[in-house]
Amino acid sequence: MDTQAIFKDLNEELKKQAMKRELIICGGAALISMGVISRRTRDVDVIKPELDDDLLKVAEIIAGKHELSEDWLNNGPAGLAKDLPGGWEKRCVTGYEGSNLEIRMLGRMDLIRSKLYAACDQSEHLQDLVELKVTEEELKEAETWVLEKDASALWPEIVRECIKELKNQRKDE
């Protein structure tokens, strides 16, 4: 997915429809937009705002043009809005700015937190953390946050194993 081309086309379609939107994204699309990773992603994960019907109709037009799935623009990670440490919106960075569309992305530390949390559930997110070149200090801060996200007695061990695997993958780079 060429995120910049998609955002440009989304901006142009919003312009045609006389609509303006600001989206806060995370995940692979954010990392691609930042130039951190070059892998493909299938979607754009929007934390805020909740996607409205008008925007979803515009997203369908873009899906057809770029051969994307119907749900390429989604609110899958919207729950992060209440979970991330306070002030997360102020830490966001601009990833695209058009006449009718602004894309903001989680700041680096919040991306690391969210990716570590995701990696504890799905190991494919570990490579994104490797590509981010996470420092030991950042990893410790993210670990503290991630440990608070699940009350299961097994959770601390899952998090530690995930971090151990991340460190192993970093050594291999």
N, C-alpha and C positions, 0 to 999 in steps of 0.2 A: 504494500500500500504506500503510495507516494502521498504522505500526509499533506504536504504543502500544496500539491496540485488539487487534492480533494478539498482542502480548506478554501482554496481560491475559487473553485467551482461552487462550493457551498455559499461563499460570500456573494458570488455573482447571481446565483439563484435567489438568495435572500433579497438582493437588490431589486431583481425583477418583480418580486412579490411585495416590495416595499416593507420588508421586515428587517429588524435588527436583533441580533442576539449576542450574548456573551456566555461562553461556556468554560467551565473549569474541568479539565481532563486529567487523567492519570494513566498509568499502565504503559503498554508498549507504544501506543501512538504518541504519548508524551515523550518517551525516551527517543523515539525516532525523530520527532520534531526538534529535539535538543541536540541531535547528532551523536547521541551516546551509543545507540545500537543501530545496526543496519538490517537486522532480521525483519521479516514480514510480520504484520499483524493483521487480524481479520476485522478488527473493530476499533471504535473510538469510545473509550469508557468515560462517561460524563458523570462527575460527582454532583455538580450543580449547574444550572437549576434542573428541576424536573422537566423532562422534555414534554412539550405541549404538542397537540395534534397538528397544528400548522407547521411546526418545525419538522415533525416526523413525515409529513407529506413532502416537504422539500427534500428531506433525507432520502425518500424513495426515489426521487428524480435523480439524485446524485448516485444512488446505488445502481440504477440502471446504466448510467453513463460510465461508471467505473467497474462494473461487474462485481459489486459488493453484495453481501447478504442483506436481507431486509432489515435485520437488526444491527447493522454495522455501527449505528449511532445509538448508544444505549445508556441507561442509568444503572447498570449492573453494580457499580461500586458506590452508589449514593450513600450507603450506610457509613462510609468513611467520614462524611461531613460531621457526624456526631462523635466519631471515635478519635479523630486526630487531635493532637494537643491544641489548646486554644491559640488563636491568632494565625491558624494555618492559611486562611484566605489572604492575609497580608504578606505571607511568605511566597505566594504564587508568583510565577514569572510569565511574561507574555511569550507565546509561541507563534502567534499569527495575529496580524492586525490588518483588517480590511475595512472598507467603508461601512459594511453592514454586519461584519462578524469579527469578534475578538475571541481568540482562544488563549486561555490562561492555563498554566500547568502547575501542578504541585511543585513547591520548592524542593531542592535537593534532599534535605533531611526527611521531609514528609514522603517523598518518593521512595527513599530507602526504607523507611518504616513500613510503608504499604507493600513494597516488594518483599521484604523479609517476612511479613505476615503471610502474604500469598505463598511464598516459597515453603513455608512450614506445612502448607496444605498441598501444594502442587510444585514439585521440584523443578519444573521447567523455568520457573522464575529465578532460580539461582544464577543462571547465566547472565541475566540482566544486572544482578548485583555485582557479578564479576566485571562486567563491562563498565559499570559505574565507578569501578576502582574504589570501593568503599574502604575507608580507613578504619583502623582498630577503634578509634574514638567514636566514629559514626556508628560502627557496628554495636558497640557497647550501649550507646544511647538508644538505638533501634531495638536492641534486645530487651532493655528495660521496659520499653513501651509494649512490645509484642507479648512479653510475659504476662502483662496485665489483661490481655484480650481474651483469655480463656481460663475458666476456673477448674478445669479438669486436672486431676492429680497427675495425669500423663503429660500434660501440656509442657511443663518445663523441660522434660526430657526430649520431647519432639523439637522444641526450639533449639536446645543445645546440639542435637544431632544435625539439625538443619545448618546451624552455624559451623559446625565441624566440617560438614560437606562443602560449604561455601569456602572455607579456608583451604580445604584440599584442592578445590577447583582453581582457586587463586594461585596456588603453588604451581599448578600445571600450565598456567598461562605463560 
